[in-house]
Amino acid sequence: MKIPSRASGILLHVTSLPGPNGIGDLGPDAYRFVDWLQSTGQSLWQWLPTTPIGPGDSPYQSVSAFAGSPLMVALEPLIEKNWLSAADINAQENWAINVEFGKVVTFRNEVLRLSKLGFDARSSTADKAAFASWRSANAEWLNEYALFAALHQANDWRPWWEWDAALKKRDANALAAAKKTYANDIAFWEFVQWCFDTQCAALKQYANERGVALVGDLPIFIADNSADCWSRQDLYFLGDDGKPNVVAGVPPDDFGPNGQRWGNPLYRWDRMKAEGFSWWVSRVKRALTQCDLFRIDHFRGFAGYYEIPGANDHAREGRWLTGPGKALFDAIEGALGKVPVIAEDLGLITDDVIELRDSCGYPGMKILQFAFGGDGSHEFLPHNYTSNCIVYTGTHDNDTARGWFAAAPANQQHYACTYLACSEHDFHWALIRAASNSVAKMAVFPLQDVLGLGNDARMNLPGSLGGSNWKWRFTWDMLAAEPSRVLRLITAASGRAPIQMIR
């Protein structure tokens, strides 16, 4: 869909939606949220990665860069198809407001398996044909993912480098035997992906018809324990044991003396280039079936990335190496045309990163929370923007606006209130107003900031596992008349929605 020249929207992961089944999904509440976005003049809905979760329940350490999350498959459409009964869901005990991942994973796996049995027994000829057609169209990534998922479960969810040697090394005979042994499980994981794709496409169409574009999120790196790494081991720096020799991260800085060791395997960019970056072309093509534009996380890694020895448990020792640069994006655009990308250009940004971003024409990101630690020349202050950027009050990795203010040094609080002409009580609205009134082509606000929520609604604390990370969900009563009214007025007054919405 065509996105307005001045647009605004909400950052809210699908799993943070309300709903009766333990976690937000692509069901009725997602459609209701689109209606709310439309009613407040928003034209963007930004998600986090919609791939399956990984260690620490993170969507950024997925077992697949191509698959959709089984946790996001809505159950209501499966009931409507008579593949699942309402009793299968209603028997579940009441859920907590926030996500209880261990409990949700078990429950969803059980009911999705019941749905597959129902599909096998009661689906129409048309549905069977649609499933077969979809499987054929997506075989390039689906075959490897479904086999990996089946083997992953059969091996008690241990990482692939701990599997039988023949499977770990992808011996052709062992793979052929596994496909026969686990045929039913493979078909199940294929079925789940078909349900995800069908539901995602329907939601995207509904949103687009109401003037709302979906904004996806593409992590730069893949996880070591993933179908991607297992199926193409030649594209990564791995030892004989299958574990990465070197891993991704960032060096020590003002935020941490040990830096950040992410643990992702690093690409063999020379080998990817020799293949015309076909893996990346396929990945971006896949992303664009689910969203209208997408953010590429850690964009600076395409210009230069930080390599950490795999044996290290910290990032103090490492080196910067040159990334693929514009050749990668030229290959993608040569295959797919102009690609709508937001470059996440945060962190240690050097001239080569800026040159790459600008040569591609991609807008970068400005985070308003970061703007008050210096003086009037700070690049994240709105009066210093150019139009080709996306301004955020904060991201999923930041505290909420109210949480940030409560913990900020006194000098930053004073500067923020002076610059924004606000107090601590209306700080979140002042941030949203400043972002909306800026020249940035897009302004995006976490829903927590619209609702004026504090630290307890934070989505993620980088560098930590477990705890409250990724668990937050809102409830419909939070979207009371007043927050919705104020957001609509700010959006319309700043030219990001029709002026007629001022009422």
Beta strands, then each sheet from edge to edge (+ up, - down):
strand 1: 7-11
strand 2: 44-46
strand 3: 213-218
strand 4: 246-250
strand 5: 260-265
strand 6: 293-296
strand 7: 304-309
strand 8: 319-322
strand 9: 341-343
strand 10: 364-367
strand 11: 389-392
strand 12: 442-446
sheet 1: 9+ 6+ 3+ 2+ 1+ 12+ 11+ 10+
sheet 2: 5+ 4- 7+ 8-
end
